[in-house]
Amino acid sequence: MATPHSGCANDLRLALKVMAQILAHSRTGKGHLSLG
């Protein structure tokens, strides 16, 4: 998966990491985050 901008790749990786953390939190049933 090649992206022209390394910044985009970093943002995507960061977004995936955040999503993973949110999923992990929601899976445990703790820390319901309201994403407005």
Biopython code that builds the backbone (N, CA, C, O; Angstrom):
import numpy as np
from Bio.PDB.StructureBuilder import StructureBuilder

atoms = [
    (1, "MET", "N", (0.856, -1.189, 0.000)),
    (1, "MET", "CA", (0.000, 0.000, 0.000)),
    (1, "MET", "C", (0.891, 1.237, 0.000)),
    (1, "MET", "O", (1.321, 1.704, 1.055)),
    (2, "ALA", "N", (1.161, 1.758, -1.178)),
    (2, "ALA", "CA", (2.068, 2.898, -1.309)),
    (2, "ALA", "C", (1.285, 4.203, -1.349)),
    (2, "ALA", "O", (0.341, 4.356, -2.125)),
    (3, "THR", "N", (1.692, 5.136, -0.501)),
    (3, "THR", "CA", (1.054, 6.445, -0.502)),
    (3, "THR", "C", (2.085, 7.489, -0.914)),
    (3, "THR", "O", (3.247, 7.394, -0.521)),
    (4, "PRO", "N", (1.682, 8.472, -1.689)),
    (4, "PRO", "CA", (2.622, 9.482, -2.185)),
    (4, "PRO", "C", (3.240, 10.311, -1.065)),
    (4, "PRO", "O", (4.386, 10.750, -1.160)),
    (5, "HIS", "N", (2.462, 10.519, 0.001)),
    (5, "HIS", "CA", (2.966, 11.343, 1.107)),
    (5, "HIS", "C", (3.200, 10.483, 2.341)),
    (5, "HIS", "O", (2.297, 9.775, 2.785)),
    (6, "SER", "N", (4.377, 10.539, 2.883)),
    (6, "SER", "CA", (4.676, 9.754, 4.088)),
    (6, "SER", "C", (3.824, 10.265, 5.251)),
    (6, "SER", "O", (3.494, 9.515, 6.170)),
    (7, "GLY", "N", (3.471, 11.555, 5.198)),
    (7, "GLY", "CA", (2.628, 12.134, 6.244)),
    (7, "GLY", "C", (1.279, 11.438, 6.283)),
    (7, "GLY", "O", (0.739, 11.165, 7.354)),
    (8, "CYS", "N", (0.736, 11.151, 5.091)),
    (8, "CYS", "CA", (-0.552, 10.453, 5.007)),
    (8, "CYS", "C", (-0.432, 9.064, 5.628)),
    (8, "CYS", "O", (-1.325, 8.615, 6.346)),
    (9, "ALA", "N", (0.675, 8.395, 5.347)),
    (9, "ALA", "CA", (0.892, 7.052, 5.878)),
    (9, "ALA", "C", (0.956, 7.123, 7.405)),
    (9, "ALA", "O", (0.398, 6.267, 8.092)),
    (10, "ASN", "N", (1.634, 8.139, 7.933)),
    (10, "ASN", "CA", (1.746, 8.280, 9.385)),
    (10, "ASN", "C", (0.381, 8.554, 9.997)),
    (10, "ASN", "O", (0.038, 7.998, 11.041)),
    (11, "ASP", "N", (-0.403, 9.418, 9.341)),
    (11, "ASP", "CA", (-1.736, 9.733, 9.851)),
    (11, "ASP", "C", (-2.602, 8.483, 9.858)),
    (11, "ASP", "O", (-3.340, 8.226, 10.809)),
    (12, "LEU", "N", (-2.499, 7.700, 8.771)),
    (12, "LEU", "CA", (-3.311, 6.489, 8.665)),
    (12, "LEU", "C", (-2.929, 5.502, 9.756)),
    (12, "LEU", "O", (-3.788, 4.880, 10.381)),
    (13, "ARG", "N", (-1.618, 5.367, 9.974)),
    (13, "ARG", "CA", (-1.134, 4.440, 10.998)),
    (13, "ARG", "C", (-1.615, 4.893, 12.378)),
    (13, "ARG", "O", (-2.033, 4.084, 13.205)),
    (14, "LEU", "N", (-1.543, 6.211, 12.604)),
    (14, "LEU", "CA", (-1.976, 6.758, 13.888)),
    (14, "LEU", "C", (-3.474, 6.532, 14.072)),
    (14, "LEU", "O", (-3.931, 6.179, 15.160)),
    (15, "ALA", "N", (-4.228, 6.739, 12.999)),
    (15, "ALA", "CA", (-5.675, 6.552, 13.061)),
    (15, "ALA", "C", (-6.015, 5.099, 13.388)),
    (15, "ALA", "O", (-6.911, 4.822, 14.186)),
    (16, "LEU", "N", (-5.277, 4.168, 12.751)),
    (16, "LEU", "CA", (-5.506, 2.748, 13.015)),
    (16, "LEU", "C", (-5.212, 2.416, 14.471)),
    (16, "LEU", "O", (-5.930, 1.640, 15.101)),
    (17, "LYS", "N", (-4.143, 3.015, 15.000)),
    (17, "LYS", "CA", (-3.769, 2.758, 16.391)),
    (17, "LYS", "C", (-4.861, 3.262, 17.332)),
    (17, "LYS", "O", (-5.226, 2.587, 18.295)),
    (18, "VAL", "N", (-5.376, 4.457, 17.040)),
    (18, "VAL", "CA", (-6.435, 5.039, 17.864)),
    (18, "VAL", "C", (-7.699, 4.194, 17.780)),
    (18, "VAL", "O", (-8.365, 3.946, 18.785)),
    (19, "MET", "N", (-8.023, 3.749, 16.550)),
    (19, "MET", "CA", (-9.207, 2.910, 16.363)),
    (19, "MET", "C", (-9.063, 1.614, 17.160)),
    (19, "MET", "O", (-10.016, 1.145, 17.781)),
    (20, "ALA", "N", (-7.857, 1.045, 17.132)),
    (20, "ALA", "CA", (-7.605, -0.203, 17.856)),
    (20, "ALA", "C", (-7.816, 0.006, 19.356)),
    (20, "ALA", "O", (-8.399, -0.839, 20.036)),
    (21, "GLN", "N", (-7.332, 1.147, 19.863)),
    (21, "GLN", "CA", (-7.486, 1.441, 21.288)),
    (21, "GLN", "C", (-8.959, 1.603, 21.643)),
    (21, "GLN", "O", (-9.415, 1.107, 22.673)),
    (22, "ILE", "N", (-9.704, 2.302, 20.778)),
    (22, "ILE", "CA", (-11.133, 2.518, 21.020)),
    (22, "ILE", "C", (-11.869, 1.185, 21.026)),
    (22, "ILE", "O", (-12.718, 0.938, 21.883)),
    (23, "LEU", "N", (-11.533, 0.322, 20.055)),
    (23, "LEU", "CA", (-12.175, -0.989, 19.987)),
    (23, "LEU", "C", (-11.841, -1.798, 21.230)),
    (23, "LEU", "O", (-12.709, -2.473, 21.784)),
    (24, "ALA", "N", (-10.610, -1.735, 21.665)),
    (24, "ALA", "CA", (-10.190, -2.479, 22.847)),
    (24, "ALA", "C", (-10.965, -1.986, 24.074)),
    (24, "ALA", "O", (-11.414, -2.783, 24.898)),
    (25, "HIS", "N", (-11.114, -0.659, 24.183)),
    (25, "HIS", "CA", (-11.831, -0.085, 25.319)),
    (25, "HIS", "C", (-13.302, -0.485, 25.282)),
    (25, "HIS", "O", (-13.878, -0.865, 26.301)),
    (26, "SER", "N", (-13.901, -0.395, 24.099)),
    (26, "SER", "CA", (-15.331, -0.724, 23.977)),
    (26, "SER", "C", (-15.554, -2.209, 24.216)),
    (26, "SER", "O", (-16.596, -2.611, 24.735)),
    (27, "ARG", "N", (-14.571, -3.028, 23.833)),
    (27, "ARG", "CA", (-14.717, -4.479, 24.004)),
    (27, "ARG", "C", (-14.733, -4.851, 25.490)),
    (27, "ARG", "O", (-15.450, -5.762, 25.903)),
    (28, "THR", "N", (-13.934, -4.132, 26.287)),
    (28, "THR", "CA", (-13.893, -4.430, 27.711)),
    (28, "THR", "C", (-15.150, -3.898, 28.399)),
    (28, "THR", "O", (-15.448, -4.284, 29.530)),
    (29, "GLY", "N", (-15.880, -3.023, 27.729)),
    (29, "GLY", "CA", (-17.108, -2.482, 28.304)),
    (29, "GLY", "C", (-16.846, -1.230, 29.120)),
    (29, "GLY", "O", (-17.773, -0.616, 29.649)),
    (30, "LYS", "N", (-15.569, -0.853, 29.219)),
    (30, "LYS", "CA", (-15.225, 0.349, 29.982)),
    (30, "LYS", "C", (-14.918, 1.493, 29.019)),
    (30, "LYS", "O", (-14.602, 1.270, 27.850)),
    (31, "GLY", "N", (-15.015, 2.707, 29.525)),
    (31, "GLY", "CA", (-14.604, 3.863, 28.743)),
    (31, "GLY", "C", (-15.390, 4.036, 27.463)),
    (31, "GLY", "O", (-14.837, 3.941, 26.368)),
    (32, "HIS", "N", (-16.683, 4.290, 27.599)),
    (32, "HIS", "CA", (-17.483, 4.584, 26.409)),
    (32, "HIS", "C", (-17.167, 6.006, 25.970)),
    (32, "HIS", "O", (-17.426, 6.969, 26.691)),
    (33, "LEU", "N", (-16.599, 6.115, 24.769)),
    (33, "LEU", "CA", (-16.194, 7.429, 24.274)),
    (33, "LEU", "C", (-17.271, 7.998, 23.369)),
    (33, "LEU", "O", (-17.759, 7.316, 22.468)),
    (34, "SER", "N", (-17.639, 9.248, 23.609)),
    (34, "SER", "CA", (-18.607, 9.893, 22.732)),
    (34, "SER", "C", (-17.842, 10.667, 21.671)),
    (34, "SER", "O", (-17.242, 11.703, 21.958)),
    (35, "LEU", "N", (-17.867, 10.158, 20.438)),
    (35, "LEU", "CA", (-17.140, 10.815, 19.364)),
    (35, "LEU", "C", (-18.082, 11.769, 18.658)),
    (35, "LEU", "O", (-18.898, 11.354, 17.835)),
    (36, "GLY", "N", (-17.966, 13.062, 18.984)),
    (36, "GLY", "CA", (-18.853, 14.042, 18.379)),
    (36, "GLY", "C", (-18.321, 14.528, 17.079)),
    (36, "GLY", "O", (-18.948, 15.364, 16.429)),
]
sb = StructureBuilder()
sb.init_structure("model")
sb.init_model(0)
sb.init_chain("A")
sb.init_seg("    ")
for serial, (resi, resn, name, xyz) in enumerate(atoms, 1):
    if name == "N":
        sb.init_residue(resn, " ", resi, " ")
    sb.init_atom(name, np.array(xyz, "f"), 0.0, 1.0, " ", f" {name:<3s}", serial, name[0])
structure = sb.get_structure()
